[in-house]
Each structure stands twice: as C-alpha cells, then as structure tokens.
Amino acid sequence: MTHPLHDLRLPGPTLVLVDDSDGLALDALRGIEDVPGIEPTVVPLSTLDGPRKGWGSVLVVAADRARLRRMASAVPLLGQCKAVACWLTDSPTPWVLVPRPEWPRLVHLAARETGDRGVLTVARFASGARAQLVVMEMARQAAGPGDTTHGGLVVSYAGRPAAPGLDARSVLLPDVAGAGDPARDVPPDVVVARRGGAPVEVAEHHVIDRAPTVVTDPGPEPVDERVFNPIGFRKDWDHPVVDLARLVDRVGPGPVTEGVVAAARAFQGVRLPADTRTADLLALAISGVPLVTEGVLDVAPPLAEALDAEVDLDDPLRREEHSLAVRRAAFDHHSTLAWRSALASRAGVRHVALPPVSALLPTKRPEMLDFALRQVARQRGAEVELVLAAHGFEPDRELVRRALGDRPHQVLTFDESAFFGDVLTAAAHAASSEVLLKVDDDDWYSPDAVHDLLMARRFSGADVVGMPSEFVYLHRSDLTVRRIHPSELFARFVAGGTLLLDRGLLRSLGDFRRVRRFVDAQLLAGVEAAGGRIYRTHGLGYVLRRTGAGHTWQRDDEEFRRPDIVASEWKGFRPSLALEADPLDMPDGGS
C-alpha cells in the first residue's frame, strides 16, 4: 500500500518527532522508512532529554491540532534546518503557516491533504531556520487567530506530560523540586505533578516570593476548546443516532479526533457507552455533538446533569438546546480556560478568564427602559457593566440603580438631535471594560447571552462575535418566527443587538460612524474591509422584537414571514427554552 507521504521530499537526515502516547500518529508512521524522499529517524518525545541537532529537516507528526498544540512545550532545541513539516494524520482541513518576520526567507510553502490520511504543511527556507521555533509557531497558528496567552498563570509539569491546550512556555521538569531552582528566571506559579508521588517540599523562589504550588489532583484533563468547539454545528442531520464505536471505526480506530467530530456532524447524535474515555466524552460534548449517554461519568456535576436530561432528538430545536446546554457546561468546567482558572485559584494567582464586558444600551424610548434593564440585570456567568445612553430624555437614575442592584453602571444623556453613531461612540468611550457589547432596548436576551458571546469569542478567535436574529417576535401579528439562519460559523453579518468586539478594534475603525441609521451595518462593513473575522454563534438566546415603529431600520412584517427564509412559525411568543423568558417580560398578547 502506498504511504501517505510517498511524494514528500525532505533534505536528510530527517528528525521525525512524535508523541509516543499518540497511537494514531504512531500507526500512520508505519512504513515511513520505505518512503524514498525521506531519510527518517523517528524519536518519541518521551525519550528526549536535551537538544537534538544536526538535522537537514524536521517532521512533526500528530493526530490532530489538539495533539500538536499539547506537544509544543515538549519540543527541545533542534538546531537549524532548511525544511520543517507538520503532518496531522487525522485532521480534516489543511492550514497555512504565516511566516514570522524574524525567520529566514521562505522559498516554498505548501498545505495540502495527504491522500486519505490527514493533512500536511511544509515550510522550506533559503537558509537554516531554528526548527524548534518554527514547530512552536505551527502549533500556535494551527488553531487560527485567537488568544494564545497563558492568562497570567505560569504552569510547569513534573514527571508527566503537559495538559491539553497550547502553553508553549510551560516547562517539563523531571521532578517537583526543580520548580524552586533559584537560577530559574521564570518560575512557575503551579507545578502539576503525577498522582501518587511522594510529597516533596519545594523551596521558596525569590522571583515570586513564595514556593510554587504543587497540584497532584487537578481533576480530569481539560479539553482544548480552540480545537474542539461548536464551529460547524448542524441544525439538521443525514443519519440517525450512531454508536461511538461505529463512528470511530468509520474514521479510523482510536480516540476522538477532529476527524471524528467532523464526521459526527452528519448524525442526529452519538451514543456513548458507560466505559467511554472522559477525554473522548469531553471532546464531543464541548464540540456540541448531541450525546446519548449511559452510566455515571467522571465529569463536573453541571455537565453530568445536562447529559442526563431527557431530550427529544427528533425535534431539531430541542436537539440544538441540548447541544447548547452540554457544550456550555463542558466549556465552563472542562475547557483549558476553566482548568487554568481552577489552578490559579488554588495558587492564589490572578488569572484572566472571560473578560469583563461593558454593555452599551442606547435608547430613545423611556417606556422600554424597565424591560431593557431587566435584560442586563439577569445576565450570569459574566461580569457586565451597563453604559446607559439615554437619547432625548432624562432617565430616573434611582430606578436604574434599583433595577441593576450591585451591577456597575453609568448613565449618559444626549440631546434628541444627536447622531446615533455619536451616542454609541460616547458610550464606548465612557465604558470601563476592554470588551464592548452593543445591545438593543426592546429585544430579549437569555441570562447566558453575554457569557455565550464571550465563549464564542474564546473558541473562535474572531474579531467580532454576534448572534443571528433567528427568532423574531412580530408584535402586531402576535407571531414568533424562527428564520433559517445558519449559526456557529464565520459570516459577514450578525444581529446588531448582539455585536461584541474589543475596544481597540472599535477605536481603529474610527469608532461608530456618525450616522442616523444603519450604524451596525457601517461597523460590520468596516470590520470586513479591514480583514477582520466575524463569527456568528447560536441564536437561541436572543429574540428580535418587531413592533412596526421606533426602530432605526424599517421592514414590513411580511418580510420576516417569507417562506424561503422561515423554518417555523408559532402563534404568540414562543422563544427557545434557552431564553428562560421572565413572565414580567412577556409581550402583550404573548402566550
């Protein structure tokens, strides 16, 4: 049988690096010594105990991006070579490396599929490049743009491999005592050690003025949310619920990889036996794959509860609600972000998890103020400041304070003649957070709306995140329509009442444009023109209200009921269960 790398040519000798716990990668390497264009020396990471130099090329082999990112911190000094390649044996989509400016001149770059066995990226240089740094950059870029920082927590590992997720700065130590070495310029805050080891005292380190915290019971290994996430979730399906064993066999025997998740998108759900590996369960759960489980699972109680709920997977809406509940619980308790936050808490170290958000609420309608304040006050799972921009009226500040409780807020007032864009810009300037969210005064938001936007921002790495206006309540007709809006994908448009972006990006665009109407369209057009990425997450936590008046943009109700764009239509107010609508907020005539 022809080897997947049969047509690859690399200058020899070639160092082939592989994680010896990565069975899929090891299996794919069988026969590589017979490939005519490669002179390989296969070296498992666990055998490395120092620099490995003198190679003509380096080939890193991993099952998928998650395993590549995990092994990055274990790659030693490799010297210089003119070719560095990365073969992801069970990853479905090629990715292109963007060279760094300090590297030697790039003379050739290729990213392609390797037959029916994964994808390959090859970088060739005019002169020798530091292979270790190229490999680390490959691991960093493989998941696309996004947060690659450690959030302020420096972690080392003693006697065990690094946890999933990219942490290129983490140091692998032979033992716990090495964390206290006074010659170490960047000592760890936390040392994660192998379970069952004898207790070891770690010396106080002069840089951090304390001894690093040793953790031997960090709980289940986290799942890398930059790789395993809901991007690509399908509201429909081609096949019924499938057993995990059968699904994995279709892709190739082994653990759940990116390829397995991609294949699962075509199924109504995946049935997991009671002995499913926790890592496999978490990879599917955080990816939003609808799951049918049996038995007790070694996961956080909120995730176990979400998995145990009775769900009618034949109903597309109930199926998506189940997917959302499961992926949210998995993210909150088992993502690398949650795992590192828990370690930081044990060590008493600051850690940047989900950032605070300033919600910008412009309104011309005093009659909608109570309603709008309740939408902000009910938010959970996120730190939210409200910047109320009253446009043409003076709000009751005591009413605002009572409605928001201890939530931070600011109240700004503007003359009725002020441009809508100027009102929003002033609100953005007054905001205290680095992440801004534009909200509307008459739309419904679930208690998890801000959290879910931040979650999508984290896993997508997008510049702007928003929800679709998938659910629309038509007040005059007393109808709720669910439109055919694809979600969990990169797109050109999101609902204006859900725009989440960084303050720095807004400033670079010249703030909100000085316009009377269509301020959202101006912003999105500017982001797209600048090459920014816009991500549309789920639409279950947002309902657009159409009253026929008071909007800065006008559309007839019938436009929202066109058969070609409507998936479902109900009499009365019928949002998703994920909205958790408060009875106080039911519209007149709502059922």
N, C-alpha and C positions, 0 to 999 in steps of 0.2 A: 504494500500500500504506500502511496506517495505521502511523504511527510509534509505537513502544512507549511513548513519553511523551506521547501525544496528549491525555491527560486531566490532565496535570500543569499546575498554575498556580503561577507564582512571581512575586513582585514584581520588576519590572525596574529597571535592566538586570541581566541575569544573567551572571556570570562563569562560564564552563564550563572547568574545569581538566582536562586530560588529559595523560597521559604520551605523548609523540609516538613512543615505541618500542612502545606498546601497540596493535598493529594491530587487535585485536578491538574495543577501545573506540572507536578512530577510525572503524572501519567502522560501528559502531552509531550514531554521531553523524550519519551522513549524513541529511540532510533535517531536522535539528533546527531550522534557521532557518525552517521552514514550520510548526512547532508553534505554534498560536495563543496558548497560555498562557505562552510563554517568549520573552523578548527577549534571545537569546544572543549572547555574544562568546566564541568558542572560543579558548583560549590554551594552546598546548603548554607543558609545564613547561620545556623546554629554552630557551625564549625569555624566561623570567623573569630579570630581573637586579636586582630590587628590589621594594619594596612595590607592591601593586595595590589601590587603594582606590576608594571611591565607588560600590559596587555595592548594588543592592537585595537581591540573593540570590546565593548561590554554589552551583554544582552541580559536584561532583567525579565524574568518570567513570573507571572502571577495569574490567578484565575480571573480576577476582575479588578476594577478600580479600587474597591474597598480593600482588597488584599495588597494591592500595590501601595496604597496610602499607609497601611498598617506597617509594612516592612521598611518604610523610608528611613526611620530613625536607626535601623539596624545596619544600614549600608555603610561600610567603613571607607576610609581613604582608598581610592582606586587608581591614583596617578592620572596621567593624561593619555587620551587616545583620540583617534580621529572619527570614530563612529560609536554611537550609543543607540541601542534599540530597546524597545519595550514590547513584549508580546503578552497580551491579555487573552488567555486561552478560551475563556468562556464569557467574554464581554461582547455584546451585540453591535456596538456602534464605534467606528473609528473616531479618533480625536486627534487634533492637530496641535503640535507643540509650537508655542510662540517663543522664539529665542530671546534670551536676555541680552541687553546691550554690552555687558562686560565679557561675553563669550567670544571666542574666535569666530571668524567669518563663517557663516553657514553656507555650504555649497550644494547641499541636497537635503530635502525634507520630504518624507513620504508617510502617508497614513492610509492604510487600506485593510480590507478583510484578508484573512489567510485561509482561503477556501472555506470549509465549513467548521473551522476551529478558531474562532476568535478574531482579534484584530491586532495589527502590528503598526508601530510608529518607529521610524528610523530617522536619525539626525546624523548627517556627515559634515565634518568641519574641515576647513582649509589647513588648520594646524591643530595640535593637541589641545583638547578641552578637558577640564577637570571632571572626570566621569561621575564622581560622587555628587557634585553639584548639579550636573545635568539630570541624573536619576532623581534627585530630590525635587527638582523643578518639574519633572514629568509627573511625579506623584502629586505635586501641588496643583498643577494645571489640569490633571485628568478629570477632575470633577467640575471644571469650568470656573468662571469668576465667582468670587464669594469670599466669605470670611475664612482665612487660613491662620488666624492667630490662636494663641492658647488661652485667651481671655484673662490673662494676668496670673494664671496658675502654672508654675513650673513643676513638671512631674518627671520623676525617674522611676525606673523599674529595676528590681533586684531579683536575679535568679529566675526571671520569667520574661516572655516577650512583651512588647508594648501592647496596649489595648487598641481596639479598632479606632479608626479616625486618624487624621493627619496631625502629627505632632513631631515635626522634623527636628525640633530642639530637644526632645526628650533623650535622656541618656540611659543606656542599658548598663547596669552595674553587676559585677559578679556577686556582690553581697551588699547588705544594707549599710554596713559600716562605711563604705566608700562615699556615702552621701555627705558625711561630715568632714571629708577631706578639706583642710583649710586652704589648700592650694587651688581648690575649685572656685573659679571666679563667678560662676552662675550656679549656685547650689539649688537643689530642688526644695520646693515647699513641702512636697509629699513624695514619699517613696512607696510605691506599690510593690509588695513583696509576695513571694509564693506562699500559699497557705501551708500551715503545718510546720513551718520553720521554727527553730528555737529563737526565743526572744533575744534581740540584740540591742544594746544601747548605742544610740547614735550621738556623736559629740555635737555640742552646740557649735553653730557655724557663725563666724564673725561677720559675714555679709548680711545675714538675715537676723542675727542676734538671737537665735534660738536653734534648737535642734529640729531638723526636718521631721515631719510627722510620718510615722510608719503605719501603713494600712495593709493588713493581710486579708481583710474580708470586705472587699469593695462591692460585693454582690455580683450578679450576672454581668458578663462582659457587655459593654454598650454596643449599639449598632450605629454604623456610620450613616448619619442622615443626609450627608451630601451625596451619597451614592444610592442608598435605599430610601426612597421617598415617593410621594404620590404622583410625581410627574409621569404623565402617560396614562393615568387612570381612565378607564372607560365606563360610561354610564350604561352601555349595552354589553352584550356578550354573544359569542358564537356557539359556545358549547356549555353543557350543564356543569354542575359541581364535579370536580375531579379530585381523586385521591392524590396526596402529595407524592407518594411513591411513583405513581403513574406519570405525574407531571415531570418529576425529576428525570425519570427514565427517557422521556421524550427529548429532553435537552442533553442529557448525559449524566451518568451516575455520579453522585457526590452531594455536597451540601448545596444550600440555596445560594445562587449567584445572581448577578444582574440578568443573565440569560434566562434563568428560571422565572424571575419576576416578570420579565418581558413576555415570556410565554404564558404566564398566568393571566395576563390582561384579557385574553380571549375567552376566559372561563367565567362562569357565573360565580364561582367561588372555589376555594381549595379546602379539602377535608384533611385535618391533621390528626394522626393517631396520638394516643396518650404518651407515647415514648418519643415524640418529636423533640429534636435538639432545641434548646432555648434559643440559640443563635439563629436557627432557621425560622422559628416562630417569629422572632423579633424582626427579622429582615422582611418577612411577608407582611407583618402587622403594620410596621411603620411605612411600608410602601402602599398601604391602603387596599391590599388584596382582601376581598371578603373571605372570612375564615369560618369554618365549622370545626369546632374543637371537641375533644373528648378527654375527660380526666382532669386532674389537678395540674396546674402549670406553675413553673418557677418564675413567676413574673410579679410585678407590683400589683397590689390589690385592685387599683382602678382599672388596669388593663385586663386583669382576670375577670372583673365584673363586666366590662364591655364585651369581652369574648363570650361570656356565658349568657348574655342576653338572648332572648328568643327573637329571631329575625325572620321575616318572610322574604327570602332572597328572590322570590318570583316577582316581587314588587320593586321596580327599579329605584324608586325613591327611598323605600325602606332599606334597600341594599346599600345605597350611597350613604345614608345616615349611619348605618352600621360601620361602613368603611371609615367614615369621618371620626366616629367615636373611638374606634380602635386605634387609628393612626395618631389621633391626638394624645391618647393615653400612653401609647408607645413613645411618642416624642417627649412628653412631659416627664417620663420616668426612666426611659431606657436609651435615649439618644446620647451621643457623646457630650452634648451640651449639659444635659441633666446629670450625667455621671461625673463630669468635672466639677459641676456646681456642688454636688454632694461631697466630693473630696475637699473642695475649698472650704466648705462649711466645717468639716471635721478638723481642718488645719487652722481655722480662724483667719483665712486669707480672703481678700476681696477677689471676686470673680465676676466678669461681665457675662451675664447670661442674656436673656431677652432684654433689649434696651428699653428705657422709658420712652413714652410716646406723648407728644402734645397733639391733642385733637383740636383742629381748627373748625369752629362752628360759626359760620356766617348766617345771619337770619334777618329777614325783613318782616317776619310775622310774629308779633308778640303772642298771638293766640297759640302758636306751636311751641312756645318756649318750655312749658312744663314737660310736654312729651319728649322733646329733644334732650332735656336734662336727664330724664329717666333713662334714656338710651345710653348715655355716658356713665351715669352712676352705677348701672348694673354690670359694667364690664368686670371680668375676673381673669386671673392668670396673666395680668399685665399691669404695669404702672402707667396710669393715664392722667395727664394734666389736661384740663379743658381751657381753651382760649376762646371765650365767647365774644363774637364780633357782632354787636347789635347795630343793624344798618337802618337808621332812620327812626329809632326810638330809644328810650332810656329804660333798661330792664330794672326790675326790683332786685337789688343786689343781695338783700337778705333772703329773698326767695331762692336765688341761685345758691347761696351758701347752704341753706337748709336742704335743698334738693341733692346737693353733691356730698354732704356730710364732710368727712375729713379729706376728701379728694382735692388736690391742689387745683386752683383755677385762677383765671384772670378775666376781667370784664372790660371790654373796649367798646366805645360808642363812636358812630360815624354819622355824618350828615347823610340824608337820603340821596343827595346828589352825587355822592362819592362813587367812583367806578368800582365795580365788583372785584376786579383784579387788584385794585389798590387796597380794598378792605382785607382781602386774603393775605396780601403781602405784609400789611401792618400786623396782622395776627401772627404770621410766621415769624416776624422779627421779634415780637413780644414773647414767643414761646421759649420755654427753658430747655426743652429736650432737643436732641440732635436728630430724632426721627419725628417726622410730621405726618399727620393723617387728616385729610380733608373729609368732613362729614356733613351730611345734609340735615336740615331741621325737621323734615317730615317723613323720613324713611325709617324702617325698623332695622334694628341691629341685634343679633343674638348676644348673650352675655360673653361669648367667646370670640366675638368678631375681631377685636383688636389682637387678641392672642393668636388667632388663626392667621391673620395677616403677617404678624411677626414670625410665626412658624414657617410660613411660605417664604418669607424673606430669607430666613436662615437656610432652608434646604435648597432654594432655587438660586441664590446669589444674585437675584435680579436687582436692577436699579429702582424700579417702580413695581409695586405689588398692589393688586386690587382684586375685587370680586366682580363677577358678571351680574348684570341686572336680570338675573334668570327668573326670579319671582317678581311679579308686578301685580299690585292691587289697584284695580280700576274703581275709584270711589263712586263715580256716577252710575256705573253699571253694577256695582257690588259684586265684582268678579275677581278671582285670583287666577292669573295665567302663569304657567311655567313655560318659559320660552326655550327653544332648542339652542342653548348656549354651551358650547364645549368649554370645559374647565380643566384645571391642572395642566396647563400648557403655557408656553410663551406665545404672546399675542400682540396685537397692535392697539387693542382697546380694552379698558376695564371701566366699570361704573365710576362716575365722577365722585360719588359719595363714599368711595372706599379707597381713594388714592393714598398710598403710603410710600413715602420717599425720604431720603436723607436731606437735612437742611443744606448741606454743602452742594448737593446736586441742584436743588432749587435755586440757590444763590448763583451757581454757574450758568443757569438758564436765564438769569436776569429777573428772578422771582416770578410771581404770577403776572401775566401780561395785563397791561392797562386796558381792559375791555369791559363792556357792559354784559356781554353774554358769551357763552361757549368757552369759559375760562379753562374747563377741563380739557377740551379738545386742543386748545393752544398749548397746554402743558405737555400732553402726550405727544403732540406733533414735534415739540422741541426736543423731547427725550429721544424720540425715534431719529430725528435728524442728527443728533449728537452721537448716534450709535449706541444708545442705551438699550437695556433689555427690560421688557415689560412682562411680568408674569401674572397670569390670571388663575387664582386659586378657586376653591369651590364657591358656589353661590347659595348654599343652604342657610347661611347666617345673615342674609340681607334681603329685604323686601323693598322694592321701589314703589312709592305711592304716587298715583296719578289722580289729581283732583280736578284737572282741567283749568286750573288758574294758579297763579303765584309762582310759576316756575320760570327760570331764565331761559328755558327752551320749551317749545310747544310741539305736541304731537297729538293727533286725534286718537281716541281710544281704539278705534278700529285698526289703527296701525299696529297696536300691540296684540291684535287677535288674528292676524293673517295666518291662514292655515299652514303656510310654508315655514313659519317660524315658531309655532306653538306646539309644545309637546303635550300639555294637559291644560284643562280649564275647569275651574270649580266655582260654584255659586258661593258667595260670601268670602270671608277672609280665611284662607287655607294655606298658611305658610308651612314650611318644613317643620318637623318636630324639633329640629336643631335650633330653631329660632327661640324656643321656650318663651313664647309670647306672654306678656303680662296681661291679665284681664283689664287692667287700667288702660292699656294701650290699644284695645280692640277698637277698630273704626266703627262709626255709626253704621248700623246695618250689618256688621260683621257677625258671622255665625260661629 
